[in-house]
Amino acid sequence: MATQNKVKSINFSLGKKEIDLLTRLCNAVSVSGDEQKVRQIVLEEVQNLADEVKTDALGNVLVTKKGSGPNCLRVMLSGHMDEVGMMIVKESEDGTYEFRVIGGIDPRQLVGKLVLVGRNLVPGVIGAKAIHMTTPEERKVAIPVEQLRIDLGPGAKVAIGDRATFATKLAVLGPSIRSKALDDRLGVFNLIQLLKHAPANVDLFLAFTVQEELGLRGAKVAAFSFDPQIGIALDSTPANDLPFFEGDEENTHYNSHLGAGPAIYLMDGATIGDRRLVNWLTESADAAGIPWQYRQPGTGGTDAGAIHKTRAGVPSVSVSVPQRYLHSAAGLVRKQDVVNTFKLIHTALSRLDPSILNS
Ligand SMILES: [Zn+2]
């Protein structure tokens, strides 16, 4: 049965070119405060498409693409370049290294994982005592990060302060994509796509931000610099949509569902989604027949948390791709959710009108 949609959305899919770009973005190591590798890819991708490109003092990449009409709204969209990971803090002669976690990682996710350390990607493993040597009591508790070590072997070419990340390479698995850094290379990817298919009715201010995972730090200065009228954070949010295994209780704490479309935020730990913008997004999705879902209210935050409090205030909202196993060695998203997130943002921006701010 054919459905009649009032608005036609852009024709967009994840072909070889798009998957190649996402693979390069996700496999790059870009732990908070050392986003150089992803910044290089972004600068290459945007240089011939933008009106202005600059890298600010903290390392954010700020890209401007002006619309063509007289009444273009100044819209800032952000996607953060950094990812959670680790930092080497102390060296031992036997080639094991003490480290700290950068951003939010559950210590239980660390043990036994393969990692890559430093800009030269030295391979290592986060080791722990073999099961043969542990007591039943020890096996019940997570080992504190301070007691874990990254084992690189003696003579490894790494330095104190080097970042480390999980050694997972991106894989396309049927309808899904699995990677260590979909949070938030998907946002970075969608910003680049937006520049390639820029709607002419708005002034686009694209912020590829740093240090989001440490408290939205890059977005704060990026928003000050852009001085936008509207802010939109593109990110990824947990999909805790697997069944509970205790009793028959329904899982009502899912946050978002894989395959149900982009997750539009009503409220998280850092922002209440601007009502006008939430309605604009849901109406745009409905008009174009794009699936969408509300992101369940809860903790956590996106760059919108910093953007909306900038200067005299910026109406802001977040849109995320739902992801299972966020902030672990292998997050999982559905390709269709990535495509629909881009389609929603593109469709919504294409029908954005300055009158939204008077409503
Ligand atoms: Zn994120």
Residues whose N, C-alpha, C, O or C-beta is under 5 A from the ligand:
A	BS01	ZN	D183 D184 D235 S236
